[in-house]
Amino acid sequence: MRTRPATRRQSGFTLIEIAIVLVIVGLMIGGLIMPLSVQLEQRKVADTQKALDEAKEALAGFALRHGYLPCPAVSAGNGLEDRADTQCRGGKRQGYLPWATLGLAKLDSWNHLYRYSVTPEFSDSGARFNLSTPGDITIASRDGAGKVVAASAANDVPALVMSHGRNGYGASGDLGQLVADVSPSNPDERVNQSNPRIFFNRGASDNGAAPGGEFDDIVGWVSANILANRMVAARRLP
């Protein structure tokens, strides 16, 4: 009798094997994407913090050159300080950082304009500040129990510059449009949006139920003592 030749077995992957491989690859890619996104966000925070430090240096440098601090910017599209004669136009003390006057970047890492607030006595070019001129800005924070505590001496900060962070609550975009309003459940960021003299500076938190609510604002301020020291060292004061 003639025997049939053995049939060759088909080589390759079955649908089940391919599905398993795709699942494994998906899990591996997901595991890489999550840490990468976290790293990118941390980089944006670090870059914005660095930009705020540069802004503080630029503000101090401006004071050394001129004997006073700049006014807020004219508008979202005009980064020159908004000065009328010796004072800020219309008594303006809070607005956008005058990036063009200071020679700085216009936007933070999330493409939001930097907020800026200045004590009027420090921005008055007619009656220039001296060693006894008080600031009128106060920085607050929260302790481990969520209680509001002081992060600066009361009414002792000449000027402040701030980024509204990733969530953009209270921030303005490149054209001056409001990115997102601050929810009443975020009281600390709400203060930072609306109060020109009191600002919160604390650790970032995405917990809306925590005291003070969700928070990712990045705050930097000009120290009255450091500014005075530099002015004296440069013989601009007393």
C-alpha positions in Angstrom: 0.0 0.0 0.0 1.1 3.5 -0.8 1.2 5.8 2.3 0.3 9.4 2.2 3.1 11.9 2.7 3.1 13.6 6.1 1.6 17.1 5.9 3.9 20.0 7.0 2.8 21.8 10.1 2.0 25.5 9.5 4.7 27.8 11.1 3.9 31.1 12.7 1.9 32.6 15.6 -1.7 31.9 16.4 -4.2 34.7 17.0 -4.1 34.0 20.8 -0.3 34.2 20.8 -0.4 37.5 18.9 -3.0 38.9 21.3 -0.8 38.0 24.3 2.2 39.6 22.7 0.2 42.8 22.0 -1.0 42.9 25.6 2.6 42.6 26.9 3.9 45.3 24.5 1.0 47.6 25.5 1.8 47.1 29.2 5.5 47.8 28.5 4.7 51.0 26.5 2.3 52.2 29.2 4.9 51.6 31.9 7.3 53.8 29.9 4.8 56.6 29.0 3.7 57.2 32.6 7.2 57.9 34.0 8.0 59.9 30.9 5.0 62.1 31.4 5.9 62.6 35.0 9.5 63.5 34.1 8.2 66.0 31.5 6.0 67.7 34.0 8.8 67.9 36.6 10.9 69.5 33.9 8.3 72.1 33.3 8.1 72.9 37.0 11.8 73.2 37.3 12.1 75.4 34.2 9.3 77.7 35.5 11.0 77.9 38.9 14.2 78.8 37.2 12.4 81.5 35.2 10.9 82.9 38.4 14.4 83.1 40.0 15.6 84.9 36.9 12.7 87.3 37.2 13.6 88.1 40.8 17.2 88.8 39.7 15.9 91.0 36.9 13.7 93.0 39.2 16.6 93.5 41.6 18.7 94.6 38.7 16.1 97.0 37.5 16.0 98.6 41.0 19.8 98.9 41.0 19.7 100.7 37.7 16.7 103.0 38.3 16.2 103.2 42.0 12.7 101.8 41.9 10.8 98.7 40.8 8.9 98.5 37.5 5.1 98.7 37.1 3.0 95.8 35.7 2.9 95.4 32.0 0.7 97.5 29.8 -1.3 94.5 28.5 -1.0 90.8 27.5 0.4 92.0 24.2 2.6 94.8 25.4 5.3 93.8 27.9 6.6 97.3 28.7 5.9 98.6 32.2 2.7 100.7 32.3 4.0 103.9 33.8 2.4 107.4 33.7 4.9 110.0 34.9 6.3 108.8 38.2 3.7 106.2 39.1 2.0 103.2 37.6 -0.8 104.2 35.4 -4.2 104.4 37.2 -2.6 103.2 40.4 -2.1 99.7 38.9 -0.2 97.5 41.2 -1.0 94.0 39.9 -1.1 92.6 36.4 1.3 90.8 34.1 5.1 90.7 34.6 6.6 93.5 32.4 8.7 90.9 30.4 9.8 93.3 27.7 11.0 95.9 30.1 13.0 93.2 32.0 14.2 91.3 29.0 12.5 88.0 30.1 10.4 85.3 28.5 6.7 86.1 28.2 5.2 82.8 29.1 5.8 80.0 31.6 6.2 76.3 30.7 2.4 75.9 30.2 2.1 79.0 28.0 0.6 81.2 30.7 1.5 84.8 31.4 3.3 85.4 34.7 1.4 87.4 37.3 3.2 90.3 39.0 2.3 92.5 42.0 4.4 95.4 43.3 4.1 97.6 46.4 3.2 101.1 45.1 5.9 102.8 47.3 8.5 100.7 45.6 7.4 101.5 42.1 7.1 105.2 42.6 10.0 106.8 40.7 9.3 110.3 42.1 9.6 109.3 45.8 12.1 106.5 45.6 12.1 103.8 48.3 14.7 103.8 51.1 15.7 101.4 53.8 12.7 102.2 55.9 10.1 101.9 53.1 7.7 99.0 54.0 6.4 96.5 51.5 2.7 95.7 51.7 2.6 92.1 50.4 2.4 89.1 52.7 3.2 85.5 51.8 1.2 82.8 53.6 1.5 79.0 53.7 0.0 76.0 55.5 1.5 73.7 58.1 1.2 69.9 58.3 -2.2 70.2 60.0 -3.5 72.5 57.2 -3.4 75.7 59.4 -2.5 78.9 57.7 0.9 80.1 58.7 3.2 83.0 57.7 5.8 82.4 55.1 7.1 86.0 55.2 6.9 88.9 57.7 3.6 90.6 57.5 3.5 93.4 54.9 7.2 93.1 54.2 7.5 92.0 50.5 8.2 94.7 47.9 7.2 92.6 44.8 6.0 89.2 43.8 6.0 87.2 40.6 4.0 84.0 40.1 3.1 81.2 37.7 -0.4 79.7 38.0 1.0 76.3 37.3 -0.2 73.4 35.1 -3.9 73.5 35.9 -4.0 77.2 34.8 -6.6 78.2 37.3 -6.6 82.0 37.4 -4.0 82.2 34.6 -4.1 84.1 31.4 -3.1 82.8 28.0 -0.8 84.5 25.5 -3.6 86.9 24.3 -4.8 87.7 27.8 -7.8 85.3 27.8 -8.6 83.6 31.1 -7.5 79.9 30.9 -9.7 78.7 33.7 -11.4 80.3 36.7 -10.6 79.1 40.2 -13.1 76.9 41.9 -14.4 77.9 45.3 -13.1 74.5 46.5 -9.5 75.8 45.8 -9.4 78.7 48.3 -5.6 79.2 48.3 -5.4 79.5 44.5 -8.5 81.7 44.6 -6.6 84.1 46.9 -3.7 84.1 44.5 -6.0 85.0 41.7 -7.8 87.9 43.3 -5.8 89.4 46.2 -3.0 91.7 45.2 -1.5 91.8 48.7 -1.8 88.2 50.1 -0.4 85.2 48.3 -0.2 81.5 49.2 3.0 79.6 48.6 2.9 75.9 49.5 3.7 72.4 48.2 1.8 71.2 45.2 -1.2 69.0 45.8 -3.8 67.5 43.6 -6.1 66.6 46.5 -9.1 68.9 46.3 -10.3 67.8 49.7 -7.0 68.9 51.4 -7.0 72.2 53.4 -6.6 75.0 50.9 -7.7 72.6 48.0 -5.8 71.6 45.0 -2.7 73.7 44.5 0.1 74.0 41.9 0.9 77.7 41.8 4.6 78.5 41.8 5.4 81.7 43.7 8.6 83.8 43.9 9.1 87.1 45.7 11.7 89.8 46.1 13.1 89.8 49.6 13.1 93.3 51.2 16.3 92.4 53.1 18.2 91.1 50.0 17.1 94.0 47.9 18.2 96.5 50.6 21.6 94.7 50.9 22.2 94.9 47.2 21.1 98.5 47.0 23.5 99.4 49.8 26.3 97.4 48.3 25.9 99.2 45.0 25.7 102.6 46.9 22.2 103.2 45.7 21.1 103.4 49.3 20.9 104.9 51.8 
